[in-house]
Structure formats: C-alpha cells, structure tokens
Amino acid sequence: MITRLDAPLKVTGGAKYGADHTFPGMVYGYVLLSTIAHGELEAIDFSAAREAPGVVGVYSPFDPLPLRTPNSMFGETWVPLQDKEVTYYGQPIGFVVAETFEQARDAAYLVQVAYRELPAQTSLAAGLATAEDAPPARDGAPPSLEVLEDGVESIEDAFAASPVVVEATYTTATQNHAAMEPHSAVAVWDGGEVTVHSGNQGSNLQAMELAQALEVPVEAVHAVNPFVGGAFGGKGRTSAPAFLAAAAARDLGRPVKAALTREQVFTATAGRAATVQTIKLGADSDGGLIALSHDSWCSTDTARSFVEPTSHGTSREWYATKNLAISQKIVPLNIPPTTFMRAPGEAPGSFALESAIDELAEALGMDPVELRIKNNSIAPPGKDLQWASKHLDECFRVGAARFGWQHRRAGGHTDGDWLVGMGAATAMFPALRFPATVGITLRADDTADVATSGADPGTGLLTVLSLIGAESLDIPADRITPRLGDSSLPPGGLSGGSTATASAGTAIMIAATKAIDELVALAADPGAPFEGAEVTYADGRVFADGKTMTFGELLRTLGRETLEVTGSSAPGEELTKHSFSSWGAQFCEVRVHKWTREARVSRMLGVFDAGRIINDKAARSQLMGGMIWGVSAALHEGLEIEANGRLANGDFASYLLPVNADIPEVDVQFVEYPDTLHNAVGARGLGEIGTVGMAAAVANAVHNATGIRVRHIPITIEDLLEG
C-alpha cells in the first residue's frame, strides 16, 4: 500500500500549520465576541485595555480596520468589525493586539461593551410558523418542485391511490465542524505585499477574497496553507482571524498572529444548520414507491447566507418514485452563520429519508434492504439523464452477505444484558468537479514537480498528485514532487464537495500529455539528439531509431534545466449526457443495554461504488472517518442554543464527540467500476459519502433492537427509557 507522503511530517510534529509560523517582531491578536444575540453596539470602552501591558492596537466598528466585503464563488463573505449591528451571540465585535497572546487576551477582558439589546429569535421550532421559501439552489432549482405521473393531478391524489402510506417528522441538531486546527492566521507584510499563513480549503480562493477585502491586487496576496488540520467545509471561506490579522499587520507595520480559542470556534465561524423534515411515502403492496413527499425546514442566520438542502439533496434523486414533491424553507434566526459541512444536505437529509424508508419496510412487512433495491433508480425522478455508472444493488448484495444481514430478526435479539439490532441505509453523494489547473515541471535530474494551489485538509490529495502524476508521466512515484497549498501555484480550486481527486487528477493528465508532446517535439527539433526522427515516449524515456534517453538526459543535452507546462480541466458536455453520483450501502449493529439504556455501536460496514480508487489506504481512511461522523451525529453531537442565543455546550468538554472507546470495528469495501464518463481518471468523490446514511442506519438498528423509533438525532439514553 502507498504511504501517505505527508504522514512522517505530521506524526513527528514537523508539519507547520498556519499558527505554527513565527516572525521577528510578531504581535498577537485576540478576537472580542458579543454577549448578546441581537442588538446594536452603543459604545466600546477600550481605555483600560489600551493601558494594559503590551497592548499595541485595538479595533472595533467605532475604530475599524479598513476592509471591504469580498465576493467569491460562494457570494459575499462576511468581514468583521464593519458595522455596529449584532446578529448573534459570539459575533466578533473587537480585536485587541499585544506583544503576547496572554496580554492580548487579558486586555480583551478589560473591554467594556454597551449594547442596545433587541428581541432575539433563537429557536427553530418557534420560528417554523414564519419560515420563508429558500432561495433557488445553486443549479437554479426552485425551493419547491413536483414530478407527477401522467394522469395524476396532485401529490395528494397519488397518496390517496397508495395502498400503504407512512408519514413522520424528523429533526436533526445544529453541529460544528470541530476540526482539530482552530481557525487562525499569521500575516506578514513586505512593502505592498502580504503573505498569510492560514488553514483553508483553497489558497488561491483565499488570496482572491483577501485581495478584495484589503483593496490590493490579487498578485499582492500570497496565501500559504500546505497543511490544514481539518476543514470539512468550515474553512471554505476566509476566516475572521485572517481578515483581522492581515489588516492589523498592515496598520501596525508588524507581523500579526490571530487564532480563535476552541470556544470561539463554535460561534466566530459557522456550522451545520438544524433541520426539521416531514416525509410521506406511498407504496403499493409489494413495495414499489408510488409517491414521495419531503418538506424541509432549516435554520439559517439573519443574513440568510446558507441553505441546508435536505430534500433536494436526497429525495430529489435517490429513489424511483412515480410521483415526487419536495420543498425547502428557511428559518432566519439570531444564531451563528451556517455553512457547508461534510455532505451538506445529504447527511441530515439521509437521516430522515432512510429512517422513513425503514418505517415503510416495517409497514409492508418487507426486508429493508430488499425495499431499497426494489426502488433503485436509473435516473433522478423526472429527469432524462440516466446515471452514468451505478452499482448500488451490488453494494447492498455484497454488504448484506459480508455483514450477515440474513441473521437479522424483527425485534432483534438479546446477548446477555444487551439488546442487539441491525440497521441499513443508502448512501449517495453527487459526483462533482470544479475547474482546476495543474502545473508540471520536468527537471534535468529526471524528477518532476506536480503543483497546484489546492489544499489537502487531511484528504490525501498530496499523495494523489504524486500517484496520478507518476502514472500520467510513466515514471515511478518517488520521482514526483507534489506541491500544493500555495496561491502562487496554478489555481487548483477548492478542496470541497468531494471533488479534488477528479478535478486535479484530470488536469494532471492533460498537463502530462502536453509535457510529453513538448518533450517529443524537442527531441526531434533541428540540432536535437533525434533531429527529424519519429520520436515516442514511454517509461520516462524518449525513443527513436533504436536509440533512447531519459527526459532528464534530453534536457541536459539541450542545455535546459526544466520543461514547464500547465493543464486545465473543468466540467463539460458530460453533464448534458448523464447524471453522476457515488453510491454506498451502510450497515450497522447496535447494542442497547437492558437496564442503563446506553446505546453502543458494535459493528459497521460500508460498501461503496465511487469509481476508480486511486489510493486504497487513504480512501478507506476517508470513508471510515465519514462513517464515524455518522455515528457521532446519531449518538453524540448536538449544539444546544439557549434562549439568549448563548451556546450551552460550545466547547470540547460539553460538545460530545466519539472517542476510540465509542468506535468499534469499521469495515469498508469497494465495488470498483472506473467512471470514465465523468472524468478521465475514472474516480468519483468519496470524502463525504461515508457520512451519508450512517446516522439512519444507527437509528434503524436501535429500533430493531428495542422497538423504539427515535425520529431525532442525537439519540440519548432518555429516548430509550421505556414507559
């Protein structure tokens, strides 16, 4: 198995993350947060803070740093300290800079803030009555849509004609990304140019946002992030510390480091929205779906900056129903912003849909796996574009046999003091690509660089660059030097949406072809070693007329140190011919103690159809991590928002996450069919699909073990107490 190239540095502490950088004369910034959920700043008294030891600068909306709001592929990105309005508890409202972090923190505690407090709405349940239609999706899809069979007048008529109908409402909790590396930045100016070391999901995208905010040319911003300590969607946009550090460093003429504390990460960034989802399923007596409706509500901040697309991300595409109706509404609240979080839409949406499918199977007296296979779709309902490659049936067949699904019994079974049950669920995540450019440099020492600005937030992209680069150039992987996480490199787009391998990999193949073509042409040029000959290339060598030399030898002979090319790729006409997705079958065994009612996951299996697998070790690791996320959502994670908007458990002591003792055997299997209709590499995304469906599989297993159907997550001991 290929070893991850970044592993030695990470496990020995040699990897330098954003906040690990220090520079002579560096000062430290501490972000001051609001203590109300809604209102206006009337005054901020920094007088005591200014007199505190070591303080060199204080900033607020009353004395702001010059920054403007940038606009990126995600829309406008919020910039701190630009107005006096407070819209949530924990909003950045000030910035104190001092010679040490401790001095900045202690001085921030001396700041006195006066507010004009206004009523705050912080409850999703209370806000449902005033919910708004969500804006159109990024692909233009309206918030509500229907697909009706010919002759059917309404979705209600379709349900009326269904022999078996189930309906239920499901809820999911607010969550935080909880990445190991808190959001941070170190900014250093040199003349009119700034270098910013900050963990993010796309250095060229961060450079563009910072350039707009600072009103400087993008060429004047150098964003660096070779190592990112987790992101999961939470570092797709420039963070408050990065904006503030860059602007304060310019104002003070000194390098500035700013890092959020763990508690601050929970409010001064963004998280996953809470959701409420009502699903109704109608089927004929043998389990064929006749009608499906999925109405969704999600929390969002008052700026309405993000929609958690639960119905559109699941029911819109998963099953072959004859009639479909989905809707998405938002409930603006005085809460921290919501944003992309691993499988946005699909993760919470799958809990509702896959729980409902399980309830339908029970109403039909049908095996839940067989029900899913029976309603497997060949295309999204109402769309003509069939799935280019889909082997979900095989995932379920392989998984059922490997997991011992045939031993599952209605009502589960007992093992001493434990009630044991099994659950299953479908997993799906769309196969996407973003535009990406990769540079390849062939060197005279017979090595090659493969470089792009894209990020590796733990996904294994660095190793993927090496593997696909080696394959495309037909040389050993140890002769490839992969480089990423630097905005000065060719723009590699965003490491998000499970897109990086397909996006960057396709660009590598294009660049490699260009490099080989140029190399062959050079070899046959006048005065070159193979002048006028028909030259070919293989195994890192050029061939002609019975002679051969390595590309490095050719470059040295021609007096050149390097040959440099770039290759770019982007989604194209394939999107007009097929639908694309990765698929999976999730299986879970849960044990619930008869007396204490604690629930423990004892086994997990995921079988995935994600196209070609480039790095088996990293792919399994990614999927295992995603499946663990699903367990965490089902049994652990949930932010509790108090009436005043304060997060009751916004820290790692109270925000529950699974530890090693909570996670048992995790088994991952692949059903591998390269999808070259989607991209030349044949790989599809797998970074997020592991999360999808697992929470439902856990809840379904809990029901199988106990007979108790819990329609919200996280599931707690109190939910499983009988009568």
C-alpha positions in Angstrom: 0.0 0.0 0.0 1.1 3.6 -0.8 2.2 5.5 2.3 0.8 9.0 2.7 3.6 11.4 1.8 2.7 13.8 4.5 2.5 11.2 7.2 6.1 11.4 8.6 5.9 15.2 9.0 2.5 15.0 10.7 3.3 12.2 13.1 6.6 13.7 14.1 5.4 17.3 14.5 7.3 18.5 11.5 4.3 19.8 9.6 3.8 23.5 10.1 0.2 24.7 10.2 -0.9 28.3 10.0 -0.5 29.3 13.6 2.9 27.5 13.9 4.6 30.3 12.0 6.5 33.0 13.9 8.4 36.0 12.7 10.6 38.7 14.3 8.6 41.4 15.9 5.3 39.5 15.7 2.4 40.6 17.8 -0.7 38.7 18.8 -4.4 39.4 18.2 -7.4 38.3 20.3 -10.9 38.5 19.0 -13.6 40.0 21.2 -17.0 38.5 20.9 -20.5 39.8 21.6 -22.5 38.7 24.6 -26.0 39.4 23.2 -27.8 37.7 20.3 -29.4 40.7 18.7 -29.0 44.5 19.0 -26.6 47.3 18.3 -23.3 48.4 19.7 -23.7 51.7 21.5 -20.2 52.0 22.8 -17.0 50.0 23.3 -14.7 51.4 26.0 -11.1 50.3 25.3 -9.5 52.8 27.8 -8.4 50.1 30.3 -7.3 47.8 27.6 -5.1 50.5 26.0 -3.3 50.9 29.3 -2.8 47.2 29.8 0.7 45.8 29.5 1.9 45.1 25.9 -1.1 46.4 24.0 -0.2 47.9 20.7 -3.6 48.3 19.0 -7.4 48.0 19.5 -10.0 47.9 16.8 -13.8 47.9 16.7 -16.6 49.1 14.5 -16.1 52.5 16.1 -12.4 52.4 15.0 -12.4 49.8 12.3 -9.7 48.3 10.2 -10.1 49.3 6.5 -11.7 46.3 4.9 -14.4 45.8 2.3 -16.7 42.9 1.7 -15.4 40.4 -0.9 -17.5 38.5 -3.3 -16.4 34.9 -4.3 -17.9 31.8 -5.8 -20.0 31.5 -2.6 -21.3 35.0 -2.8 -20.4 37.7 -0.3 -18.1 36.8 2.6 -18.8 38.5 5.9 -16.0 40.7 7.2 -15.8 41.6 10.9 -15.9 45.0 12.6 -17.5 46.8 9.6 -20.8 47.8 11.3 -22.4 48.1 14.7 -25.2 45.6 14.2 -25.1 42.4 16.4 -27.0 39.5 15.0 -25.8 36.6 17.1 -24.2 35.7 20.5 -20.5 35.3 19.9 -20.1 37.6 16.9 -16.7 39.2 16.5 -17.0 42.8 17.6 -13.5 43.8 18.5 -9.8 43.0 18.1 -7.0 43.6 20.7 -3.4 43.3 19.6 -0.5 42.9 22.1 3.1 41.7 22.4 1.9 38.3 23.6 -1.2 36.2 23.3 -1.8 36.3 27.0 -1.5 40.1 27.1 -4.0 40.5 24.3 -6.4 38.0 25.9 -6.2 39.7 29.3 -6.6 43.1 27.9 -9.7 42.0 25.9 -11.3 41.0 29.3 -10.9 44.6 30.4 -13.0 46.0 27.5 -16.5 47.3 28.4 -19.2 47.0 25.8 -22.6 48.8 25.9 -25.4 47.4 23.8 -28.9 48.4 22.7 -30.4 45.0 23.0 -33.3 43.9 20.8 -35.5 40.8 20.9 -33.8 37.7 19.5 -35.2 34.7 17.8 -33.1 31.6 18.5 -35.5 28.7 18.3 -36.0 26.8 15.1 -39.2 25.2 16.4 -40.6 28.6 17.4 -39.7 30.0 14.0 -41.3 27.4 11.8 -44.6 29.4 11.6 -42.8 32.3 9.9 -40.5 30.2 7.7 -39.6 31.6 4.3 -39.1 29.8 1.0 -35.4 29.1 0.4 -33.8 30.9 -2.5 -33.2 28.9 -5.7 -30.4 26.4 -5.4 -27.0 26.9 -7.0 -28.1 24.9 -10.0 -31.3 27.1 -10.3 -33.7 24.5 -8.9 -36.7 26.2 -7.2 -37.3 25.6 -3.5 -40.4 23.6 -4.3 -41.0 21.2 -7.2 -43.3 18.4 -8.2 -42.9 15.4 -10.6 -46.3 13.8 -11.3 -47.1 10.7 -13.3 -49.2 11.2 -16.4 -52.9 11.4 -15.3 -52.1 12.3 -11.7 -53.5 15.7 -10.7 -51.6 16.2 -7.4 -49.3 14.6 -4.9 -52.3 14.2 -2.6 -54.1 12.1 -5.3 -51.0 9.9 -5.6 -51.0 9.2 -1.9 -54.8 8.5 -1.9 -54.1 5.9 -4.5 -51.3 4.2 -2.5 -52.3 1.0 -0.6 -49.6 1.7 2.1 -48.7 5.1 3.4 -46.3 6.2 6.2 -45.7 9.8 7.3 -43.4 11.2 10.1 -41.4 14.2 11.0 -37.7 14.0 11.8 -35.3 16.5 13.3 -31.5 16.9 13.3 -29.4 19.1 15.6 -27.1 22.0 15.0 -23.5 20.9 14.6 -20.0 22.3 14.5 -17.2 21.1 12.2 -14.9 20.6 15.3 -11.7 20.5 13.2 -8.6 19.8 15.2 -6.9 23.0 14.0 -8.8 26.2 15.2 -9.2 28.9 12.6 -6.1 31.1 12.7 -3.8 33.2 10.6 -0.3 34.8 10.6 0.0 37.8 8.3 3.3 39.4 7.3 3.6 42.5 5.0 6.6 43.3 2.9 6.2 46.6 1.1 2.8 46.5 -0.5 2.5 42.7 -0.5 1.2 40.4 2.2 1.8 36.7 3.0 -0.9 35.0 5.0 -0.4 31.6 6.6 -3.9 30.2 7.3 -5.6 26.9 7.1 -8.2 27.0 4.3 -9.7 24.8 1.5 -8.2 26.7 -1.4 -5.3 29.1 -1.2 -6.0 30.9 -4.5 -9.6 31.5 -3.4 -8.5 32.9 0.0 -6.0 35.2 -1.8 -8.8 36.5 -4.0 -11.0 37.2 -1.0 -8.2 38.9 0.9 -7.2 41.0 -2.1 -10.7 42.3 -2.4 -11.0 43.0 1.3 -7.7 44.8 1.5 -8.2 46.5 -1.8 -4.9 45.4 -3.3 -4.1 43.4 -6.5 -4.5 39.7 -6.1 -0.9 39.3 -7.1 0.0 41.2 -3.8 -1.5 38.5 -1.6 0.3 35.2 -1.1 -1.8 32.7 0.8 0.0 29.6 2.1 -1.6 26.5 3.6 0.4 23.3 2.8 -1.1 21.7 5.9 -4.7 22.1 7.1 -5.8 20.5 10.3 -9.3 19.5 9.1 -11.8 21.7 7.4 -15.0 19.7 6.3 -16.5 22.8 4.6 -15.7 25.1 7.6 -12.6 26.7 6.0 -14.0 27.3 2.5 -14.2 31.0 3.2 -11.7 33.4 4.7 -11.9 33.4 8.4 -12.3 36.4 10.8 -8.7 35.9 12.1 -7.3 36.0 8.6 -9.1 39.3 7.7 -8.2 40.9 11.0 -4.6 39.7 11.1 -3.9 40.9 7.5 -5.5 44.3 8.1 -3.9 44.8 11.5 -0.5 43.8 10.3 -0.7 46.5 7.6 -1.9 49.1 10.1 0.8 48.3 12.7 3.7 47.5 10.3 4.4 44.3 12.2 3.5 40.6 11.6 0.3 39.6 13.4 -0.9 36.2 14.6 -4.5 35.7 15.4 -6.0 32.4 16.5 -9.5 31.6 17.8 -9.7 29.8 21.1 -11.6 26.5 20.9 -14.7 28.1 22.5 -14.6 30.9 20.0 -14.5 28.5 17.0 -18.1 27.4 17.9 -19.5 30.9 17.3 -17.0 33.0 15.4 -17.0 30.6 12.4 -20.0 28.7 11.0 -21.6 25.3 11.5 -24.3 22.9 10.2 -27.9 24.0 10.4 -30.6 22.3 12.4 -33.4 20.8 10.4 -37.0 19.7 10.6 -38.2 17.3 7.8 -41.6 15.8 7.2 -41.5 12.8 4.9 -44.5 10.9 3.5 -44.2 7.7 1.5 -46.8 5.9 -0.5 -46.2 2.4 -1.9 -48.1 -0.5 -3.5 -48.4 -3.7 -1.6 -45.2 -5.2 -3.0 -43.1 -2.1 -2.0 -42.9 -0.2 -5.2 -42.9 3.6 -4.5 -45.9 5.4 -5.8 -45.4 8.8 -4.1 -42.8 10.6 -2.0 -43.1 14.0 -0.4 -40.3 15.6 1.5 -40.8 19.0 3.2 -37.8 20.5 4.8 -37.0 23.5 7.1 -33.6 24.5 8.2 -32.2 27.2 10.5 -30.0 29.9 9.0 -28.5 33.2 10.2 -30.3 36.5 9.7 -28.2 37.2 6.6 -29.8 34.0 5.1 -26.3 33.1 4.0 -26.7 29.3 3.6 -29.4 26.7 3.0 -29.1 23.1 4.2 -30.7 21.4 1.1 -32.0 18.2 2.8 -34.9 17.4 0.5 -33.1 18.5 -2.7 -30.0 16.6 -1.7 -31.8 13.3 -1.1 -35.4 12.6 -2.2 -34.9 14.6 -5.4 -32.6 11.9 -6.7 -32.4 8.7 -4.7 -35.4 6.5 -5.4 -37.5 5.6 -8.4 -40.8 7.1 -7.3 -43.6 7.8 -9.8 -44.7 11.0 -8.0 -42.5 13.4 -6.1 -43.0 16.6 -4.2 -40.2 18.4 -2.3 -39.9 21.7 -0.7 -37.2 23.7 1.2 -37.9 26.5 3.6 -35.5 28.5 5.8 -36.0 30.0 9.3 -33.7 33.0 9.9 -32.5 33.1 13.5 -30.1 35.1 15.6 -27.6 32.3 15.6 -24.0 31.9 14.2 -23.9 31.5 10.4 -24.5 28.1 8.9 -22.4 26.8 6.0 -21.2 23.7 4.2 -20.4 20.8 6.5 -19.4 17.4 5.3 -22.2 16.2 3.0 -24.4 19.3 3.4 -28.0 18.4 2.8 -27.2 14.7 2.2 -26.1 13.9 5.8 -29.1 15.3 7.7 -31.5 14.6 4.8 -30.5 10.9 4.7 -31.3 10.5 8.4 -34.9 11.5 7.6 -35.3 9.7 4.3 -33.6 6.5 5.3 -35.5 6.4 8.6 -38.7 6.8 6.6 -37.8 4.0 4.2 -37.2 1.8 7.2 -40.6 2.6 8.6 -42.2 1.8 5.2 -40.4 -1.5 5.2 -41.9 -2.3 8.6 -45.4 -1.3 7.5 -45.0 -3.5 4.4 -43.5 -6.4 6.4 -40.6 -6.3 3.9 -36.9 -6.6 4.3 -35.4 -3.0 4.4 -32.6 -3.9 2.1 -34.9 -5.5 -0.4 -37.2 -2.5 -0.3 -34.2 -0.2 -1.2 -33.1 -2.4 -4.0 -36.6 -2.7 -5.4 -36.9 1.1 -5.7 -33.4 1.7 -7.1 -33.5 4.5 -9.7 -31.8 4.5 -13.1 -32.2 8.3 -13.2 -33.3 11.1 -10.9 -37.2 11.2 -11.0 -38.4 13.4 -13.8 -35.0 13.7 -15.4 -33.9 12.1 -18.7 -30.2 11.9 -17.8 -29.5 8.4 -16.6 -26.8 7.6 -14.0 -23.6 7.0 -15.9 -22.5 4.3 -13.6 -24.4 3.0 -10.6 -23.9 -0.3 -8.8 -25.9 0.3 -5.6 -27.6 -3.1 -5.9 -24.3 -4.8 -5.8 -23.2 -2.7 -2.8 -26.3 -3.9 -0.9 -25.8 -7.6 -2.0 -22.1 -7.6 -1.2 -22.7 -5.8 2.1 -25.6 -7.9 3.2 -23.6 -11.1 2.7 -20.5 -9.7 4.4 -22.4 -8.3 7.3 -24.6 -11.3 8.0 -27.8 -9.4 7.2 -29.6 -12.7 6.8 -29.3 -13.3 10.5 -31.2 -10.0 11.3 -34.5 -10.7 13.0 -37.5 -8.5 13.5 -37.3 -7.3 17.1 -33.6 -8.0 17.2 -32.1 -10.5 19.7 -30.5 -10.5 23.1 -26.9 -11.1 24.2 -26.8 -11.2 28.0 -28.0 -7.8 29.2 -27.8 -6.3 25.7 -30.5 -5.8 23.1 -28.9 -6.2 19.7 -30.2 -4.9 16.4 -29.1 -4.3 12.8 -29.9 -1.3 10.6 -29.1 -0.4 7.0 -29.3 2.7 4.8 -28.5 4.0 1.4 -25.6 6.5 0.9 -25.3 8.8 -2.0 -23.3 11.9 -2.8 -23.2 13.7 -6.2 -20.0 13.3 -8.3 -18.8 16.8 -9.0 -15.8 18.5 -10.5 -14.5 22.1 -10.1 -12.3 23.9 -12.6 -8.6 23.2 -11.8 -5.2 23.9 -13.2 -2.1 21.9 -12.5 1.5 22.7 -13.4 4.0 20.0 -14.3 7.8 20.7 -14.4 10.1 18.1 -15.9 13.6 18.5 -14.4 17.0 17.6 -15.8 17.6 15.2 -12.9 14.8 13.0 -14.1 12.3 14.2 -11.5 9.1 16.1 -12.0 7.0 18.5 -9.9 3.3 18.4 -10.0 1.8 21.5 -8.5 -1.5 23.2 -7.8 -2.8 25.7 -5.3 -5.5 23.3 -4.0 -5.5 22.2 -0.4 -5.1 18.9 1.4 -7.1 19.3 4.6 -6.3 15.7 5.6 -7.9 14.1 2.4 -4.7 12.7 0.9 -4.6 15.0 -2.1 -0.8 15.5 -1.8 -0.3 11.7 -2.4 -2.9 11.6 -5.1 -1.0 14.3 -7.0 2.1 12.0 -6.8 0.3 8.9 -7.9 -1.6 10.3 -10.8 1.4 12.4 -11.8 3.6 9.3 -11.9 1.0 7.3 -13.8 0.5 10.0 -16.4 4.2 10.7 -16.9 5.0 6.9 -16.8 7.7 7.3 -14.1 8.0 5.9 -10.5 6.0 7.9 -7.9 9.2 8.5 -5.9 10.4 10.7 -8.7 7.4 13.0 -8.4 7.5 16.0 -6.0 3.9 17.1 -5.4 3.3 20.7 -4.3 0.1 22.4 -3.1 -1.4 24.9 -0.7 0.2 28.0 -2.1 -1.7 30.7 -4.1 1.4 31.3 -6.3 0.9 27.9 -7.8 -1.6 27.2 -10.7 -5.2 27.7 -9.4 -6.4 24.3 -8.1 -9.8 25.4 -7.0 -11.5 24.2 -3.8 -10.9 21.1 -1.8 -14.6 20.6 -1.1 -17.6 18.8 -2.4 -15.5 15.6 -2.8 -14.1 17.0 -6.0 -10.3 17.3 -5.5 -9.2 13.9 -7.0 -11.4 14.1 -10.1 -10.7 17.8 -10.6 -6.9 17.9 -10.1 -6.4 14.4 -11.4 -7.9 15.2 -14.8 -5.8 18.4 -15.0 -2.7 16.4 -14.3 -3.5 14.0 -17.2 -4.0 17.0 -19.5 -0.7 18.6 -18.4 1.2 15.4 -18.6 0.1 14.9 -22.2 1.2 18.4 -23.1 4.6 17.8 -21.3 5.2 14.6 -23.3 4.1 16.2 -26.6 6.5 19.1 -26.0 9.3 16.7 -25.0 8.9 14.6 -28.1 8.9 17.7 -30.3 12.0 19.0 -28.6 13.8 15.7 -29.2 13.1 15.9 -32.9 14.0 19.6 -33.3 16.9 20.7 -35.5 20.1 20.1 -33.6 18.4 17.8 -31.1 19.6 14.2 -30.5 16.7 12.8 -32.6 16.6 15.5 -35.2 13.9 14.7 -37.8 13.1 11.3 -36.4 9.7 10.0 -35.3 10.1 10.1 -31.5 8.0 8.2 -29.0 7.8 8.3 -25.2 7.4 5.6 -22.5 8.8 4.9 -19.0 10.2 8.4 -18.7 12.3 8.0 -21.8 12.2 9.2 -25.4 12.8 6.6 -28.2 13.7 6.9 -31.9 15.8 5.0 -34.5 16.8 2.4 -31.9 18.2 4.9 -29.5 16.8 6.1 -26.2 17.5 8.6 -23.4 15.6 9.7 -20.3 13.8 13.0 -20.4 16.4 14.4 -18.0 19.2 13.3 -20.3 17.4 15.0 -23.2 17.0 18.3 -21.2 20.7 18.2 -20.2 21.8 17.6 -23.7 19.7 20.6 -24.9 21.2 22.7 -22.1 17.8 23.1 -20.3 17.1 22.7 -16.6 13.4 22.3 -16.9 10.3 21.9 -19.2 7.2 23.5 -17.7 3.6 23.2 -18.8 0.1 23.6 -17.3 -3.1 21.7 -17.9 -6.6 22.7 -17.0 -9.9 20.9 -16.7 -13.5 21.7 -15.9 -16.9 20.1 -16.1 -18.0 19.9 -19.7 -20.5 18.3 -22.0 -20.7 15.1 -19.9 -23.2 17.0 -17.7 -25.6 17.1 -20.7 -25.4 13.4 -21.3 -25.5 11.7 -17.9 -26.2 12.1 -14.2 -23.3 11.3 -11.9 -23.0 10.2 -8.2 -21.2 8.0 -5.8 -23.2 5.3 -4.0 -23.0 3.2 -1.0 -24.8 0.7 1.3 -24.3 1.3 5.1 -24.8 -1.5 7.7 -24.7 -1.1 11.4 -25.1 -3.3 14.5 -26.1 -1.6 17.8 -26.3 -2.9 21.3 -28.6 -1.2 23.8 -28.2 -2.1 27.5 -31.4 -3.5 29.0 -31.0 -1.6 32.3 -28.9 1.5 31.6 -30.3 2.0 28.1 -26.9 3.2 26.8 -26.6 2.6 23.0 -23.3 1.2 21.6 -22.4 0.7 18.0 -20.7 -2.7 17.9 -20.1 -3.2 14.1 -20.2 -1.1 11.0 -19.8 -1.9 7.3 -19.9 0.4 4.3 -19.8 -0.8 0.7 -19.1 2.0 -1.8 -19.3 2.5 -5.5 -17.1 5.5 -6.0 -15.4 4.8 -9.3 -11.7 4.1 -9.5 -9.9 4.1 -6.2 -6.5 5.9 -6.6 -5.1 5.3 -3.1 -6.7 2.4 -1.3 -5.3 3.3 2.2 -6.4 6.9 2.1 -9.8 6.0 0.5 -10.6 3.6 3.3 -9.4 6.1 5.9 -11.7 8.8 4.4 -14.7 6.5 4.4 -14.1 5.2 7.9 -13.8 8.8 9.1 -17.1 9.6 7.4 -18.9 6.6 8.9 -17.6 7.7 12.4 -19.1 11.1 11.7 -22.4 9.4 11.1 -22.2 7.6 14.4 -21.3 10.9 16.1 -24.4 12.6 14.6 -26.6 9.7 15.7 -25.4 9.3 19.3 -23.3 12.3 20.3 -23.3 15.7 18.5 -25.7 18.5 19.0 -25.3 22.1 19.9 -27.7 23.4 22.5 -28.7 27.0 22.0 -30.1 28.8 25.0 -33.0 31.3 24.7 -30.5 34.2 24.9 -28.5 32.8 21.9 -25.6 31.5 24.0 -24.3 28.1 23.1 -24.7 26.0 26.3 -22.1 23.4 25.1 -19.8 25.3 22.8 -16.5 23.6 23.9 -14.9 20.2 23.7 -15.8 19.4 27.3 -19.5 19.6 26.6 -19.9 19.1 22.8 -19.9 15.4 22.6 -17.8 13.7 20.1 -16.9 10.0 19.8 -13.6 8.7 21.2 -11.8 5.5 20.5 -13.9 3.6 23.0 -17.1 4.6 21.2 -16.0 3.2 17.8 -15.8 -0.5 17.2 -14.8 -2.4 14.1 -15.2 -0.3 10.9 -15.2 -2.3 7.7 -15.0 -0.7 4.3 -15.4 -2.4 1.0 -15.3 -1.1 -2.6 -17.4 -2.1 -5.6 -14.9 -0.7 -8.1 -16.0 0.4 -11.6 -14.0 3.3 -13.1 -16.3 6.0 -14.3 -14.5 7.5 -17.3 -17.7 9.1 -18.5 -17.4 11.5 -15.6 -13.7 12.2 -15.9 -10.6 10.7 -17.5 -9.2 9.5 -14.2 -12.3 7.4 -13.6 -12.5 8.4 -9.9 -15.6 9.9 -8.2 -15.7 11.6 -4.8 -15.7 9.7 -1.6 -14.7 12.2 1.1 -18.3 12.9 2.1 -20.4 9.8 1.2 -19.1 7.9 4.2 -21.1 10.2 6.5 -24.3 9.8 4.5 -26.9 7.3 5.7 -24.9 6.1 8.7 -26.9 8.1 11.3 -30.1 6.5 9.9 -28.5 3.0 9.9 -27.8 3.6 13.6 -31.3 4.7 14.4 -32.7 1.9 12.4 -30.6 -0.6 14.3 -31.7 1.0 17.6 -35.3 0.4 16.5 -34.6 -3.1 15.5 -33.0 -3.8 18.9 -35.6 -2.0 21.1 -38.8 -1.4 19.1 -38.4 2.3 19.9 -38.4 4.6 16.9 -36.4 7.7 17.6 -37.0 10.4 14.9 -34.4 12.9 16.1 -30.7 12.9 16.4 -28.7 12.7 18.5 -30.4 9.8 20.3 -29.9 9.9 24.0 -30.5 7.5 26.9 -33.7 9.3 27.8 -35.1 8.5 24.4 -34.7 4.8 25.1 -36.3 4.6 28.5 -39.4 2.5 28.4 -42.8 3.7 29.7 
